[in-house]
Structures are given as C-alpha cells and as structure tokens.
Amino acid sequence: MVLAESVIISFEDFIDWLPERSAYRYELRDGEIIEMPKPRGKHSEIAGSIIAELNFFIRQASLPYIIPRELIVKSIDGRSGYEPDIAVLDQAMLSQEPNWETGSIITQGSSVKLVIEVVSTNWQDDYAIKQIAYQNLGIQEYWIVDYLGLGGRTFIGYPKQPVISIYSLVDSEYNLQQFRGSELIQSAIFPDLQLSIASCLS
C-alpha cells in the first residue's frame, strides 16, 4: 500500500516521519512511503530460525558481525529506504556510518555482509527492486528465501517450488545460485553454514 501517494518526500523526512510503534513496517520507494504488514506466522518463524542459525555461527566462529533487530538501508540515490527481514552487519564498519547511532541507518554497502529477504506476497519487490538496489549499493551477498515458491517463473523457474536464491557480488554485479530441497546453500560469507530450504521449512 502506498501512502502519501501524491507527495514525494525526502529520505530525511521519511526517517523523521517513521512511527516508533506501529502494526506495520514502512519503506520509502522513489520518494513514496510504502506500508507493509509486519512478518507473521511462518514468515516470522523462518526469519527467526535463520537469525538463530546465523548468530550461533557468528559466535562459534568469533566473527565481528551483528544482526540488529531493526535498521533502514538507504539506497545509493537517496530516494529509497528499505527495512530488510535480516541484515548481518560488519561491526567494525559502523563507525563510518554517520546515522547509525541516531537512526539505525545504513548508507554504505561495505557495512553490510549479508541481507536476507523472506518472500511474501510482494515477491516482485524482493526479486527485482531490492535486488537491484542492494547490488548498486555494493552489498556483498543477498539471499531471497522463497519458502512458498511465490516468485515468477523468470526468477525461480518451472515448476515453481521453494528455493533459496543467493546473489553474490562479483565485479560490481550479482551472480545468482539457487538451492532447492535439501541442497545445502553455498555462501561466501558463511561458507560452512549448513542450511537448506528444506531445513527452513522443518
């Protein structure tokens, strides 16, 4: 749902407008505020399970990464702001983020090791809009966890089935690998992580 449809607002005004408590999440897309329901049910369960797996791996490997509860990723052109389901940040880089302490805002791709979106009915956003935005920002790795196989055939093939798509940044462009069933993902950020779409669903 688009709010303030006839009014284009700046990223700064969007951040000032964001309500502290709401039943919805909000993103800025090309100057327009988009209202989205907060993750619930299986979507929330899968996101929580992946966060638990990643946090365990980060602790075991003593990696300098954190997974914040909330943040906004500002697009490279400054006209959009996204709230990913999961983001793994490089803690050492946060001192270079001017608005991290005051607004949990990320402006540099180098601060982000990994972004994950768990697909819901607005799958076009994850496969098209956000994939391009995260690539342009230089975010090293982007996962799309499509646990219902909702994405279009162009993105997930046919027959449609649950899939994890991993976009890895190579020479400023994303390379795509997809993993179905019990296939273990291959992640450059977490090379030894034992994760599959089947394990997400169990």
C-alpha positions as a Markdown table, in Angstrom:
| # | Residue | x | y | z |
|---|---|---|---|---|
| 1 | Met | 0.0 | 0.0 | 0.0 |
| 2 | Val | 1.4 | 3.4 | -1.0 |
| 3 | Leu | 0.9 | 6.3 | 1.5 |
| 4 | Ala | 1.1 | 10.0 | 0.7 |
| 5 | Glu | 0.7 | 8.9 | -3.0 |
| 6 | Ser | 0.7 | 12.4 | -4.4 |
| 7 | Val | 3.6 | 13.7 | -2.3 |
| 8 | Ile | 7.2 | 12.9 | -2.9 |
| 9 | Ile | 9.2 | 13.1 | 0.3 |
| 10 | Ser | 12.9 | 13.0 | 1.0 |
| 11 | Phe | 14.7 | 10.2 | 2.8 |
| 12 | Glu | 15.3 | 12.5 | 5.8 |
| 13 | Asp | 11.6 | 13.4 | 6.0 |
| 14 | Phe | 10.8 | 9.8 | 5.8 |
| 15 | Ile | 13.0 | 9.0 | 8.8 |
| 16 | Asp | 11.5 | 11.8 | 10.8 |
| 17 | Trp | 8.0 | 10.6 | 9.9 |
| 18 | Leu | 8.6 | 6.9 | 10.8 |
| 19 | Pro | 6.4 | 6.0 | 13.8 |
| 20 | Glu | 8.2 | 4.4 | 16.7 |
| 21 | Arg | 5.4 | 1.9 | 17.4 |
| 22 | Ser | 3.2 | 0.6 | 14.6 |
| 23 | Ala | 1.4 | -2.6 | 13.5 |
| 24 | Tyr | 3.1 | -2.0 | 10.1 |
| 25 | Arg | 6.5 | -1.6 | 8.6 |
| 26 | Tyr | 7.3 | 1.2 | 6.2 |
| 27 | Glu | 9.7 | 1.6 | 3.4 |
| 28 | Leu | 10.5 | 4.5 | 1.1 |
| 29 | Arg | 10.4 | 3.8 | -2.7 |
| 30 | Asp | 11.4 | 6.6 | -5.0 |
| 31 | Gly | 10.1 | 9.2 | -2.6 |
| 32 | Glu | 6.8 | 7.4 | -1.8 |
| 33 | Ile | 6.0 | 5.7 | 1.5 |
| 34 | Ile | 5.0 | 2.0 | 1.3 |
| 35 | Glu | 3.1 | 0.4 | 4.1 |
| 36 | Met | 3.7 | -3.3 | 4.7 |
| 37 | Pro | 2.4 | -5.7 | 7.3 |
| 38 | Lys | 4.9 | -6.9 | 9.8 |
| 39 | Pro | 6.0 | -10.6 | 9.3 |
| 40 | Arg | 3.7 | -13.1 | 11.0 |
| 41 | Gly | 3.3 | -16.8 | 11.2 |
| 42 | Lys | 5.6 | -18.9 | 9.0 |
| 43 | His | 7.3 | -15.9 | 7.6 |
| 44 | Ser | 8.3 | -14.7 | 11.1 |
| 45 | Glu | 9.2 | -18.3 | 12.2 |
| 46 | Ile | 11.6 | -18.8 | 9.3 |
| 47 | Ala | 13.2 | -15.4 | 9.7 |
| 48 | Gly | 13.7 | -16.1 | 13.4 |
| 49 | Ser | 15.1 | -19.6 | 12.7 |
| 50 | Ile | 17.7 | -18.2 | 10.2 |
| 51 | Ile | 18.7 | -15.4 | 12.7 |
| 52 | Ala | 19.3 | -18.1 | 15.4 |
| 53 | Glu | 21.4 | -20.2 | 13.0 |
| 54 | Leu | 23.5 | -17.2 | 11.9 |
| 55 | Asn | 24.0 | -15.9 | 15.4 |
| 56 | Phe | 25.2 | -19.3 | 16.5 |
| 57 | Phe | 27.6 | -19.5 | 13.6 |
| 58 | Ile | 28.9 | -15.9 | 14.3 |
| 59 | Arg | 29.6 | -16.8 | 17.9 |
| 60 | Gln | 31.2 | -20.1 | 17.1 |
| 61 | Ala | 33.5 | -18.6 | 14.5 |
| 62 | Ser | 34.1 | -15.4 | 16.6 |
| 63 | Leu | 33.2 | -13.2 | 13.7 |
| 64 | Pro | 32.8 | -9.4 | 14.2 |
| 65 | Tyr | 29.3 | -9.4 | 12.9 |
| 66 | Ile | 26.0 | -8.3 | 14.4 |
| 67 | Ile | 22.3 | -8.8 | 13.4 |
| 68 | Pro | 20.3 | -5.8 | 14.6 |
| 69 | Arg | 16.7 | -6.0 | 15.3 |
| 70 | Glu | 15.8 | -3.1 | 13.0 |
| 71 | Leu | 17.5 | -0.9 | 10.5 |
| 72 | Ile | 16.9 | 1.1 | 7.3 |
| 73 | Val | 19.2 | 0.6 | 4.3 |
| 74 | Lys | 19.4 | 3.9 | 2.3 |
| 75 | Ser | 19.6 | 3.5 | -1.5 |
| 76 | Ile | 22.6 | 4.8 | -3.3 |
| 77 | Asp | 20.5 | 7.6 | -4.9 |
| 78 | Gly | 18.9 | 8.5 | -1.6 |
| 79 | Arg | 15.4 | 8.3 | -2.8 |
| 80 | Ser | 14.5 | 4.9 | -1.2 |
| 81 | Gly | 15.0 | 3.2 | 2.2 |
| 82 | Tyr | 14.5 | -0.5 | 2.8 |
| 83 | Glu | 13.9 | -2.5 | 6.0 |
| 84 | Pro | 15.3 | -6.0 | 5.3 |
| 85 | Asp | 14.0 | -9.0 | 7.2 |
| 86 | Ile | 17.5 | -9.8 | 8.2 |
| 87 | Ala | 20.8 | -7.9 | 7.9 |
| 88 | Val | 24.3 | -9.0 | 9.0 |
| 89 | Leu | 26.5 | -6.0 | 9.7 |
| 90 | Asp | 30.2 | -5.7 | 10.0 |
| 91 | Gln | 30.5 | -4.1 | 13.4 |
| 92 | Ala | 33.9 | -2.5 | 12.6 |
| 93 | Met | 32.4 | -0.5 | 9.8 |
| 94 | Leu | 29.6 | 1.0 | 11.8 |
| 95 | Ser | 31.8 | 3.8 | 13.0 |
| 96 | Gln | 31.8 | 5.0 | 9.3 |
| 97 | Glu | 28.0 | 5.2 | 9.3 |
| 98 | Pro | 27.0 | 8.8 | 10.2 |
| 99 | Asn | 23.5 | 8.0 | 11.2 |
| 100 | Trp | 23.8 | 4.6 | 12.7 |
| 101 | Glu | 23.8 | 5.6 | 16.4 |
| 102 | Thr | 20.9 | 8.1 | 16.0 |
| 103 | Gly | 18.7 | 6.3 | 13.4 |
| 104 | Ser | 19.9 | 2.8 | 12.7 |
| 105 | Ile | 20.5 | 3.9 | 9.1 |
| 106 | Ile | 23.0 | 2.1 | 6.8 |
| 107 | Thr | 24.3 | 4.2 | 3.8 |
| 108 | Gln | 27.3 | 2.1 | 2.7 |
| 109 | Gly | 27.3 | -1.3 | 1.3 |
| 110 | Ser | 30.7 | -2.1 | 2.9 |
| 111 | Ser | 28.9 | -2.0 | 6.3 |
| 112 | Val | 26.6 | -5.0 | 5.3 |
| 113 | Lys | 27.9 | -8.5 | 4.9 |
| 114 | Leu | 24.6 | -10.0 | 4.1 |
| 115 | Val | 20.9 | -9.1 | 3.5 |
| 116 | Ile | 18.1 | -11.6 | 3.6 |
| 117 | Glu | 14.5 | -11.2 | 2.5 |
| 118 | Val | 11.9 | -13.8 | 3.3 |
| 119 | Val | 9.4 | -13.7 | 0.4 |
| 120 | Ser | 5.8 | -12.8 | 1.0 |
| 121 | Thr | 3.0 | -11.8 | -1.5 |
| 122 | Asn | 5.1 | -8.8 | -2.7 |
| 123 | Trp | 7.7 | -11.0 | -4.2 |
| 124 | Gln | 8.4 | -8.7 | -7.1 |
| 125 | Asp | 10.0 | -6.2 | -4.6 |
| 126 | Asp | 12.5 | -8.8 | -3.4 |
| 127 | Tyr | 13.4 | -10.3 | -6.8 |
| 128 | Ala | 13.5 | -7.0 | -8.8 |
| 129 | Ile | 13.5 | -3.7 | -6.9 |
| 130 | Lys | 15.6 | -4.8 | -3.9 |
| 131 | Gln | 18.0 | -7.0 | -5.8 |
| 132 | Ile | 19.0 | -4.0 | -8.0 |
| 133 | Ala | 19.1 | -1.6 | -5.0 |
| 134 | Tyr | 21.4 | -3.9 | -2.9 |
| 135 | Gln | 23.6 | -4.6 | -5.9 |
| 136 | Asn | 24.0 | -0.9 | -6.7 |
| 137 | Leu | 24.9 | -0.2 | -3.0 |
| 138 | Gly | 27.6 | -2.9 | -3.2 |
| 139 | Ile | 26.2 | -5.3 | -0.6 |
| 140 | Gln | 28.3 | -8.4 | -0.8 |
| 141 | Glu | 25.6 | -11.0 | -0.6 |
| 142 | Tyr | 21.8 | -11.1 | -0.8 |
| 143 | Trp | 19.6 | -14.1 | -0.1 |
| 144 | Ile | 15.9 | -14.5 | -1.1 |
| 145 | Val | 14.2 | -17.2 | 0.9 |
| 146 | Asp | 11.1 | -18.1 | -1.1 |
| 147 | Tyr | 9.6 | -20.8 | 1.2 |
| 148 | Leu | 6.3 | -20.9 | -0.7 |
| 149 | Gly | 7.8 | -20.7 | -4.3 |
| 150 | Leu | 5.9 | -17.5 | -5.0 |
| 151 | Gly | 8.4 | -15.8 | -7.3 |
| 152 | Gly | 7.7 | -15.6 | -11.0 |
| 153 | Arg | 9.0 | -18.3 | -13.4 |
| 154 | Thr | 11.6 | -15.9 | -14.7 |
| 155 | Phe | 13.1 | -15.8 | -11.2 |
| 156 | Ile | 12.6 | -19.3 | -9.8 |
| 157 | Gly | 11.9 | -21.5 | -12.9 |
| 158 | Tyr | 9.2 | -24.0 | -13.5 |
| 159 | Pro | 7.7 | -26.0 | -11.9 |
| 160 | Lys | 7.7 | -23.4 | -9.2 |
| 161 | Gln | 8.9 | -24.7 | -5.8 |
| 162 | Pro | 10.5 | -23.4 | -2.6 |
| 163 | Val | 14.0 | -22.0 | -3.2 |
| 164 | Ile | 16.8 | -20.0 | -1.7 |
| 165 | Ser | 18.4 | -17.6 | -4.2 |
| 166 | Ile | 21.8 | -16.3 | -3.3 |
| 167 | Tyr | 23.2 | -13.3 | -5.1 |
| 168 | Ser | 26.9 | -12.8 | -4.7 |
| 169 | Leu | 28.7 | -9.6 | -5.7 |
| 170 | Val | 31.4 | -10.2 | -8.3 |
| 171 | Asp | 32.9 | -7.3 | -10.2 |
| 172 | Ser | 30.0 | -5.0 | -9.0 |
| 173 | Glu | 27.3 | -7.3 | -10.3 |
| 174 | Tyr | 25.4 | -10.1 | -8.6 |
| 175 | Asn | 25.9 | -13.7 | -9.6 |
| 176 | Leu | 23.0 | -16.0 | -8.8 |
| 177 | Gln | 22.9 | -19.5 | -7.4 |
| 178 | Gln | 19.7 | -21.3 | -6.4 |
| 179 | Phe | 19.2 | -24.1 | -3.9 |
| 180 | Arg | 16.1 | -26.3 | -3.6 |
| 181 | Gly | 15.0 | -29.2 | -1.4 |
| 182 | Ser | 17.8 | -30.5 | 0.9 |
| 183 | Glu | 20.6 | -28.9 | -1.2 |
| 184 | Leu | 23.0 | -27.0 | 1.2 |
| 185 | Ile | 23.5 | -23.4 | 0.3 |
| 186 | Gln | 26.9 | -22.1 | -0.8 |
| 187 | Ser | 27.6 | -18.7 | 0.8 |
| 188 | Ala | 30.8 | -16.8 | 0.6 |
| 189 | Ile | 30.0 | -15.0 | 3.8 |
| 190 | Phe | 29.2 | -18.2 | 5.8 |
| 191 | Pro | 31.0 | -21.0 | 3.8 |
| 192 | Asp | 30.4 | -23.7 | 6.4 |
| 193 | Leu | 26.8 | -22.9 | 7.2 |
| 194 | Gln | 24.5 | -26.0 | 7.0 |
| 195 | Leu | 21.3 | -24.5 | 5.7 |
| 196 | Ser | 18.7 | -25.6 | 3.0 |
| 197 | Ile | 15.2 | -24.6 | 2.1 |
| 198 | Ala | 14.1 | -27.9 | 3.5 |
| 199 | Ser | 15.6 | -27.2 | 6.9 |
| 200 | Cys | 14.0 | -23.8 | 6.9 |
| 201 | Leu | 10.6 | -25.5 | 6.5 |
| 202 | Ser | 11.1 | -28.2 | 9.0 |
